[in-house]
Amino acid sequence: MKITRTYSRLAKEASALLGKEIQLARKEKAWSEQTLADRIGISRTTLQKIEAGDMTVAIGLALEAAVILGIPLFASESPSLSQSIQTASHKLTLMPKRIRTKAKKVKDDF
């Protein structure tokens, strides 16, 4: 049974933008689809899905394509990724281990 997922407009646009940037960088390097697919270790069809912004492709594959092509993934003025990861990890240690939804009080006074 296939699960149908719903994605937000922003998520779809981000995926489409990354796909177009990957396609543009590949063409600027004059690489064929097969050449880039071989470098990533995926099929040409999967690369075509990445470039089309298909939301079903694993995020790691799209990120790997971007890294191989030299596409900057995050703003250059931000601290290094390892520093950002460390900062996020420190913040997560301060957060509760579990998130519980608060029970709603039932108004039963008719």
ROROZA-824744 format. One line per 10 residues: number of its first residue (from 1); their letters; for each residue x, y, z of N, C-alpha, C. Coordinates in steps of 0.05 Angstrom, whole numbers, padded with zeros to 5 digits. Layout:
BEGIN
NUM) A) X,Y,Z,X,Y,Z,X,Y,Z; ... $
***
This chain:
BEGIN
1) MKITRTYSRL) 00017,-00023,00000,00000,00000,00000,00018,00025,00000; 00013,00042,-00019,00029,00066,-00022,00018,00089,-00004; 00036,00102,00011,00028,00124,00028,00030,00150,00012; 00008,00165,00012,00008,00191,-00001,00016,00212,00020; 00036,00227,00015,00045,00248,00033,00038,00276,00021; 00033,00294,00040,00027,00321,00032,00051,00339,00041; 00061,00355,00023,00084,00372,00030,00075,00401,00028; 00087,00418,00044,00081,00447,00044,00092,00459,00018; 00081,00482,00011,00090,00496,-00013,00120,00503,-00010; 00128,00512,00014,00156,00520,00018,00175,00496,00014 $
11) AKEASALLGK) 00167,00473,00024,00184,00449,00021,00186,00441,-00009; 00164,00443,-00023,00164,00437,-00052,00182,00456,-00067; 00180,00482,-00060,00196,00502,-00074,00226,00499,-00068; 00232,00492,-00043,00260,00488,-00036,00272,00464,-00051; 00256,00442,-00054,00265,00419,-00068,00269,00425,-00098; 00250,00441,-00109,00252,00448,-00137,00276,00466,-00142; 00281,00485,-00124,00304,00503,-00126,00330,00487,-00125; 00333,00469,-00106,00357,00453,-00104,00361,00437,-00129; 00340,00425,-00139,00341,00410,-00164,00351,00426,-00188; 00340,00450,-00190,00349,00468,-00212,00378,00477,-00209 $
21) EIQLARKEKA) 00386,00482,-00184,00414,00490,-00180,00433,00467,-00186; 00425,00443,-00180,00441,00419,-00187,00443,00416,-00217; 00420,00419,-00230,00420,00416,-00260,00437,00438,-00273; 00435,00463,-00263,00451,00485,-00274,00481,00480,-00270; 00488,00472,-00246,00517,00468,-00240,00528,00445,-00257; 00511,00424,-00260,00520,00401,-00277,00525,00410,-00306; 00507,00426,-00316,00510,00435,-00344,00532,00455,-00347; 00537,00472,-00326,00560,00490,-00327,00586,00475,-00328; 00587,00452,-00315,00611,00435,-00315,00613,00418,-00340; 00592,00419,-00356,00589,00403,-00381,00590,00373,-00375 $
31) WSEQTLADRI) 00577,00365,-00353,00575,00337,-00346,00549,00326,-00356; 00549,00302,-00366,00524,00289,-00373,00510,00279,-00348; 00484,00273,-00351,00469,00262,-00328,00483,00236,-00318; 00491,00220,-00337,00504,00194,-00330,00530,00198,-00314; 00546,00218,-00322,00571,00224,-00309,00566,00231,-00279; 00547,00249,-00274,00542,00257,-00247,00529,00234,-00231; 00511,00220,-00244,00498,00197,-00230,00520,00176,-00222; 00539,00171,-00239,00560,00153,-00233,00577,00163,-00209; 00582,00189,-00208,00598,00200,-00186,00583,00199,-00160; 00557,00201,-00161,00541,00199,-00136,00537,00170,-00128 $
41) GISRTTLQKI) 00536,00153,-00148,00530,00124,-00144,00501,00118,-00145; 00487,00132,-00163,00458,00128,-00166,00452,00124,-00196; 00427,00117,-00201,00419,00114,-00229,00413,00141,-00242; 00414,00142,-00268,00408,00166,-00282,00379,00175,-00277; 00361,00156,-00274,00333,00162,-00268,00330,00176,-00242; 00345,00167,-00222,00344,00180,-00195,00355,00209,-00197; 00376,00213,-00212,00387,00240,-00216,00366,00258,-00230; 00352,00247,-00249,00331,00263,-00263,00309,00271,-00243; 00303,00253,-00224,00283,00260,-00203,00293,00282,-00185; 00319,00280,-00178,00331,00301,-00161,00329,00328,-00175 $
51) EAGDMTVAIG) 00337,00329,-00200,00337,00354,-00216,00308,00364,-00220; 00289,00347,-00220,00261,00355,-00223,00248,00364,-00196; 00263,00361,-00174,00253,00369,-00148,00234,00349,-00136; 00236,00324,-00145,00218,00302,-00135,00222,00299,-00104; 00201,00301,-00089,00202,00300,-00060,00206,00271,-00049; 00205,00251,-00066,00208,00224,-00057,00237,00214,-00056; 00255,00230,-00067,00283,00222,-00068,00295,00228,-00041; 00313,00210,-00031,00326,00214,-00005,00342,00240,-00005; 00339,00254,00017,00352,00280,00019,00383,00278,00017; 00393,00256,00027,00422,00251,00026,00433,00250,-00002 $
61) LALEAAVILG) 00417,00239,-00020,00426,00238,-00048,00427,00265,-00061; 00407,00282,-00055,00406,00309,-00066,00429,00325,-00054; 00434,00322,-00028,00456,00337,-00016,00483,00328,-00027; 00486,00302,-00031,00511,00292,-00042,00516,00303,-00070; 00495,00305,-00086,00498,00317,-00113,00507,00346,-00111; 00495,00361,-00092,00502,00389,-00089,00531,00392,-00080; 00540,00375,-00062,00568,00376,-00052,00587,00369,-00075; 00582,00349,-00090,00599,00341,-00112,00602,00364,-00133; 00580,00378,-00137,00580,00400,-00156,00590,00426,-00145; 00595,00427,-00118,00606,00451,-00106,00584,00472,-00100 $
71) IPLFASESPS) 00559,00464,-00098,00537,00482,-00092,00538,00488,-00062; 00539,00514,-00054,00539,00520,-00025,00511,00514,-00014; 00511,00499,00008,00485,00490,00020,00474,00509,00040; 00492,00524,00053,00483,00543,00074,00497,00569,00069; 00486,00591,00081,00497,00618,00077,00527,00618,00084; 00542,00632,00068,00571,00633,00073,00579,00649,00097; 00561,00668,00106,00568,00684,00129,00564,00670,00155; 00550,00647,00155,00545,00633,00179,00570,00618,00188; 00571,00610,00214,00594,00595,00223,00596,00568,00209; 00618,00555,00213,00622,00530,00199,00600,00510,00207 $
81) LSQSIQTASH) 00596,00490,00190,00575,00471,00196,00580,00456,00222; 00605,00449,00227,00610,00434,00252,00604,00451,00276; 00609,00477,00275,00602,00495,00297,00572,00497,00300; 00558,00498,00278,00528,00500,00278,00516,00474,00290; 00528,00451,00282,00518,00426,00293,00523,00424,00323; 00547,00433,00331,00553,00433,00360,00535,00451,00376; 00529,00475,00365,00511,00494,00378,00483,00482,00381; 00473,00469,00359,00447,00457,00360,00446,00434,00380; 00468,00418,00381,00469,00396,00400,00468,00406,00429; 00482,00428,00434,00481,00440,00461,00453,00449,00468 $
91) KLTLMPKRIR) 00440,00462,00449,00413,00471,00454,00394,00448,00459; 00398,00426,00444,00381,00403,00447,00384,00389,00475; 00408,00391,00486,00412,00379,00513,00396,00394,00534; 00389,00419,00529,00374,00435,00548,00344,00431,00545; 00336,00419,00523,00308,00414,00518,00299,00389,00532; 00273,00387,00538,00263,00362,00551,00266,00338,00532; 00270,00315,00544,00273,00290,00529,00247,00282,00514; 00225,00288,00527,00199,00281,00515,00182,00306,00513; 00167,00306,00492,00148,00327,00488,00120,00315,00491; 00105,00325,00510,00078,00315,00515,00058,00337,00509 $
101) TKAKKVKDDF) 00037,00328,00496,00016,00348,00490,-00001,00351,00515; -00009,00375,00520,-00025,00381,00544,-00053,00371,00539; -00064,00359,00559,-00092,00350,00557,-00111,00374,00558; -00130,00374,00540,-00149,00396,00539,-00170,00391,00561; -00177,00412,00575,-00198,00410,00594,-00225,00408,00580; -00241,00389,00588,-00267,00385,00576,-00287,00403,00590; -00301,00419,00574,-00323,00436,00585,-00349,00419,00584; -00356,00409,00606,-00380,00393,00607,-00403,00406,00622; -00403,00432,00626,-00425,00446,00640,-00445,00456,00619; -00465,00439,00614,-00485,00445,00594,-00506,00463,00605 $
***
